[in-house]
Amino acid sequence: MARDPKYDILFEPLKVGPKTLPNRFFQSAHCNGAGSDRPGFQAHFRAMKAEGGWGAVSTEYCSIAPESDDTHRVSARLWDEGDVANLSLMCDMIHEQGSLAAVEIWHGGPNACGMESRVPARGASQIGSPFAFMRACKEMDRNDIREVQQLYVNACKRARDAGFDVLTIYYAHTEALLHQFLLPFFNRRTDEYGGSFENRVRFGREVLELVREAVGDDCAISVRFGIDTLELPFGLGDRGIRQDGEGLQFIEYMDELVDMWDLNVGNAVEWGEDAAPSRTHPENHERPNVYKAKEHTKKPVMNVGRFTNPDTMVDVIRSGQADIIGAARPSISDPFLPKKIEEGRLDDIRECIGCNVCISRWEIGGPPLVCTQNATSGEEFRRGWHPEKFTQAANPDNDVLVVGAGPAGMECAMVLGKRGMRRVHLVDAAEEIGGHMRWVPKLPGLGEWARVVNYRRIQLDKLKNVEVITGSRLDAQGVLDYGAEILVIASGSGWSTYGLQGITNEPMPGPDASPAHLVIAEQLRVEGKPGGK
Amino acid sequence: MARDPKYDILFEPLKVGPKTLPNRFFQSAHCNGAGSDRPGFQAHFRAMKAEGGWGAVSTEYCSIAPESDDTHRVSARLWDEGDVANLSLMCDMIHEQGSLAAVEIWHGGPNACGMESRVPARGASQIGSPFAFMRACKEMDRNDIREVQQLYVNACKRARDAGFDVLTIYYAHTEALLHQFLLPFFNRRTDEYGGSFENRVRFGREVLELVREAVGDDCAISVRFGIDTLELPFGLGDRGIRQDGEGLQFIEYMDELVDMWDLNVGNAVEWGEDAAPSRTHPENHERPNVYKAKEHTKKPVMNVGRFTNPDTMVDVIRSGQADIIGAARPSISDPFLPKKIEEGRLDDIRECIGCNVCISRWEIGGPPLVCTQNATSGEEFRRGWHPEKFTQAANPDNDVLVVGAGPAGMECAMVLGKRGMRRVHLVDAAEEIGGHMRWVPKLPGLGEWARVVNYRRIQLDKLKNVEVITGSRLDAQGVLDYGAEILVIASGSGWSTYGLQGITNEPMPGPDASPAHLVIAEQLRVEGKPGGK
């Protein structure tokens, strides 16, 4: 099927400095737990998105030197030639797909924990990190400033040597030293690097000048800029910047040094607002805080905002909000999102539900990400899993009975169908498939979670070898009588109604959900028990 | 200098199953952040202790299979031949020193997070982990029990192949599946693996029988057993075991299958009580809960308890409390503790202060450990640092002025002295060296922290090229006039007295330490400000 012409604009190439972005889809920097030390995981994870049509694919935040070591968390690194070798695999595999490889160049100031390198932190002013474990920093003197600027240059040269096309200079989320210099929240300096706007931006401007001079002919320079740090009390207020103020002023002042703008919003401590969950924030939620930028720049602009709807994407571009559709979570949930739009297969899009389980892994530290919607995410290399291509099963001449059509049962039946089993019967006692995902999306703010069911219902409908049977409760004898050669039990679990106390690991006498004035979500939604007051 | 004969007993060899422990010093299992994936760090870190005289040196907890994956934390692993190769380096280097290599064989049940392997957990009963992130488990059926027992056997064979002499079967801390089967807190089974003592111990007994049969001729089998899970409300009470009860009963029941006992105490969630800080627990603090074991076993017994005093160690053995001195933290603080006792250099012992900064790193997850007392800890491989041997400086024909005799200045002057600088002057404005460590140890419970100063004072006294000058405050001109070729500023920091609020990163109006009724520790101890009521 060909794509709808109204989406053509999403597939127009775009010149970005010395490079050409083949379409308007850019996987913005996001963590995955791979870093530079798991090059196979990193390369195959990112290249899957290039295969799925993303015109540019980025690493996560990439540390430029040991003093910006974020261990226990996992960042990419460009500390030495070993890192260059490791990350070059990712670049090569992305280039094979015709996409651009991007890297996010990062120095964290005091927000980098330094727990592996043990190197003390340097920062704009001597202020403890609001984020890292017990981490303060030395206020940088002029020698420090020159040294750290050289660290940026050295890392950017390594990035070029590794094969990266786009160097995204990290200037956002209060997580980046460059942003910290700009924000009065961090910058209390009284020298030429503090005080006035021009002074607070000086450090970053010098970095950009040096980087352009070093690698600007070879690489596109993107700046990931936190243009609005939001209002008090959640944001930084006067201690930060707003779009209508230093945000747009910054765009104009730095525009000549930049090949593209990667814009987002941030709050006091790292990126909670930028990666806001669907529970509280709709698609394109950053629009009010970023939409004015395009009038103040001659360079292409990228926005993010959990974009999964191609109509929204078109509107973003046509309305003059941005030129490039950035995405992190939607690209995890569906690495083939661009290709599915291109091929007119909109109903095959596996939309991100905004649950943020991916992000929760980074908050823990080192473990690889997981995705509620895309079970293959993170397993591209180790297990050779592919989100769209399924190998024929070794034992296809069997019937499979899957008991329970919740998320696990739906996924199981769908994958077995795609792997070519003779017949797959997905049976559920309820009248609808979905298991607990029938009622969870009815809870306040969780509407987008229904996508877990919707995507799989459509896929199951398309599979001729899968039959979905609802309203049929099977007991053990019923399962045996069914006659399938292979049985999968996916009958799920329910919420405990009695609590569990920590001392004995026993149910708590008293605090259970039987009294009329107490109710748990499942009772409310499934059993129809009235809520208490 | 020869050792005092009263310590001879600490150096008597001891037969442990098919192996001979060359002396009574056993570095019990403890984490360091190396695992199996950083074999150089692991091997050099552990081998340093063998060089320092520890008769046996263990890995940290070592996972037997992917279902017991503790990522984001770093355990050792014996999942496959790659792990065997990686850990064999540690064994080889320990053997070169004439010591035994030990490994702690671990399956965590639901307490292993599984965040890298993604394998679901199996456990004694279907109860959520009190410790891991959102981790529940499947109650093991008989097939599961046989499979998991085979995982133990397979890992123990790999351990033997890697070169380990002592296999410590982890049966403690509620962190180990074997312990969980024993404890009613976790085990609610009604089959032959739950209920009575014999039933709850059946799973572990079968594991030990299988392991002995597989590798018992080649390796010594140690059991690290949590003999007392303490009383309510801090401990497990009736949901756990006590020494006078199933603790000693267990010792008698399993004794024939065990070559040595590695005993400790535990509480509801992992090992907080076992690794208790000096602030609350003195040396040999576990004695009341473990001392009866020796009367109930024919096998050697090991205890731990932050042992740093050789007289305590002798008393432990002579009093019939234990045969082997186990230690984790004291061996980090001073890898050469045994050798210093052997050589009669007691005043050179760098005693652990029980601050638990080492343990705090594991609580965070993956980062390598650090030690307040031993700056070389964790840097044996990467930087080639040695806690006792110092290479001659490249520029010894210089005088060094170190300004400030706090912990950093003392360490710096000491190391520069040992590295052979011509003259090192350590100058402090106060009448005593130690910096803030002069008064911190006077705070309640922090007496042992004075060891930071005491160790360095003794070392500095011994160095002919180091002069300590107190009561001398140097300003910039004074430093210049001093005439040293090399200057080190280590003048320290103080506690903020005004607070810092999160919204503005500015001092908080009002909450400062100037009013008479408010006092911070430094005012109290250094300035003599009276405490409030």
Interface residues (C-beta under 8 A of the other chain):
Chain A: T71 H72 C113 M115 E116 R118 I127 G128 P130 F133 F185 F186 L232 P233 L236 G237 R239 A268 R361 I364 G365 G366 P367 P368 V370 L500 G502 I503 T504 N505 E506
Chain B: T71 H72 C113 M115 E116 R118 I127 G128 P130 F133 F185 F186 L232 P233 L236 G237 R239 A268 R361 I364 G365 G366 P367 P368 V370 L500 G502 I503 T504 N505 E506
